[in-house]
Amino acid sequence: MNVERLNGLSIDALYALADKMGLDLPIELERVFVVEALLEAFEEDSEERKASGDAAVHIEEKKYSGSELDEIDASLDAAPCIESRYNETVVHVIARDPEWAFVFWDVKDDAFDELRANPAFSCLFLRVVKESVPEGKTAGSFEVVVGEDDDRWYLHLPDEGCSYHVDLYARLGNRSRLLAHSAVVRTPRALMADSLAKLDADAATLATLSGLASLEIAPAPEHHPSRILGGFDE
Amino acid sequence: MDRGYVALVLNAHLPFVRQPDYPSFLEERWLFESLSETYLPLLRVFARLEADRIPWKLNLAVSPTLEAMLGDSMLQQRYVDWLGAQIELAEREVARCADDAAFRPLAAMYHELYTKNREDFSVLYAGNIVGALDFYFKKGRIDLMTSGATNAFMPIYRDYPEAIAAQIEAAVVSFRAAFGRSPSGFWMPQLGWYPGVEEPLSAYGLQYTVVSTRGALLGDPTPRMGSYAPVSCPNGFTAFIRDVAATDAVWSETNGFPADPVYRDFYRDIGFDLPLDYIGPYVEQQQIRTFTGFKYWAITGPGDRKVPYDAERASLRVEDHVESFLRDRVLQAKAAAAHMGGREPLMVAPYDAELFGHWWYEGPQWIETLFRLAHHTDELQFVTLSEYMRANPENFESVPEFTSWGDGGYGGVWLEKSNDWIYRHVFKMIERMTELAERFPNESGLRERVLNQAAREVLLAQASDWPFLLRAGKSGSFARKQIEDAVTNFNRIYEMLCANTVGTEWLTRLEKRNNIFPSINYRVFRRKR
């Protein structure tokens, strides 16, 4: 991205690009200032990406040769041209990393109409249930109320290396009705499976020589404490 | 320590882009550029090493989508046409730069590159690049691996064993068709491994892969040799481990060899620098500025002020960088060997193939020099992964953790706000495909064709390239359209089968356009019990 390429875009495209990059620009700003703000944002973005540590995917981007359409593309956040849902009652969960999972769900129109017609219906909520309980970790569940128009959330999960499932419920007065049940997912570990005490000196040295520090991986502690978030039912 | 071992692993992959409905298509250039700057230059490197009797060995994963495109006659012809235009542009550039002492030799360099490419592609290999790779495979120089059928990021699909099996089966079948034997190595797309994937991989006769350092170090139990020896899963499947130091020497955008100021700059290209009146015939639709491959500037340093590229100076720097790479590996091997109880350390250096030449213009020369200089040292030896496995069948038993080589080390690149909408559709496609395969297990004729095309569309929708591009903001609308087309095509087929009506004309057109995996068997999507 450079000034020449930005100058080739319409003012609407520049504003759309600014929106996409999270810039809150005053309306009817002079073109030159919009371009300047975008260049600064691109520079910051580039520095952040370089500093993010793992270059493999940044390098991979290079094989997809660019064109000036990339900027125009970036300015058009078009809605997908396919149906956004399948009118079914379902909940899916995908573990993304040791801390976060992506959950998406849907409620069939008929079922939702029936719920809305029930005066006791107050909300939909997700119940996140921890299934497997390795030594030193605690079982339990927590609930997240979701909006009627929501259909996806990123959920922070309290423990790495644990299995969870997510249930979709409707709250009806003091009762809850189970609508859908996800498959079980397991969050990957962020800490080594073994503590340093369990490794002999050679194995510990080889782990260090393999880049433990640069990958910011820590060994498992001697006594692995449970990390419990507020709202987690014990 | 007697010696350390180095395994160079290249992953050659491009997503399936084939648009017969258009006379030319911007994203088809990805293949043409990779052929011109990576695959053909690398084949010339291999030929020179062979001619000089330099021992060289490497692993090369060729993705099934790339394999299909390399073997496609329409794309081969389009490549020859594109080369013709590149040579014409080179001729014009030679004339334009005739009085410019700095740029004249560079214009001549590009003229030679594209002319040589046309000669090699059309005459020497007769368009058969897969055959050229097979030649070195059969000679034992290249240990060929396959990869996920459409480069799916497998951890996301772990709840769908049918989809994982389909990614593996289609890849193995394509490999056999192209190379006449079964693959033993499997490149996990994006190094996306998860515990349990070793089972379907082994079931298809695959024996080894490469995992990220993070995945191995987080494995259960912790490997006792760090990344300096592979680990074996309980079922015998071998996971080689990416070496952080060796890969960073090349990968790092800021400190890696390719960032050296004397090397050719990737970004400054006459496609963006010269007037459209001049460059128009060589960019997309005569008006959309794109990279042309004609780049005259050295990296120089930060900022827009660049000095002209000096190929001879860059060539000398390549030697320095090879010496540095070898020296560092020897030191690294010595440090590790002292803790390995007599076992010789292995350093696995996996890279994307296309970045040698395409991004790092001097990359193929670096690989050639690497083998030439390594030939003179007794302290390091290049091996292939199969060769190493045969010599070292016993490994520490451990199962690597779910990880990738993406930012953050897990799945965040392929699952974030720009691309998460994809999975609702692809999961539904997989569920419906499984339903179809169960409902119609023994079809033949037209209905089998329909079901096979449905299976192709599911595989195409799983490609990790599209969420990657959506996140990167590069070719985003193209990436989105690839997903939407696959979803739309699949849903149409699903509805046709539910209504028991098949539009043969539409199906035939679709089969011709998305002609990948001709031997696909939709029954792979039958429920795994």
Interface residues (C-beta under 8 A of the other chain):
Chain A: N2 E4 R5 K50 S52 G53 D54 A55 A56 V57 H58 I59 E60 E61 K62 K63 Y64 S65 G66 S67 E68 L69 D70 D73 A74 L76 A78 P80 C81 I82 S84 R85 Y86 H92 I94 A95 R96 D97 P98 W100 F102 F104 D106 R152 A183 V185 R186 P188 R189 A190 L191 M192 A193 D194 K198 L199 D200 A201 D202 A203 T205 L206 A207 T208 L209 S210 G211 L212 S214 L215 I217 P219
Chain B: L14 L26 E27 R29 W30 E33 S34 P155 I156 D159 Q190 L191 Y194 T213 R214 A216 L217 L218 G219 D220 P221 T222 P223 R224 M225 G226 S227 Y228 I241 D243 V244 A245 T247 D248 W251 S252 E253 T254 G256 F266 F272 V283 E284 I288 R289 T290 F291 D304 Q332 A335 A336 H339 M340 G341 D352 E354 L355 H358 W359 E401 F402 T403 W405 G406 D407 G408 G409 Y410 G411 G412 V413 L415 D420 W421 Y423 R424 H425 F427 K428 F468 L469 A472 G473 K474 S475 G476 S477 F478 R480 I483 E484 V487 T488 N491
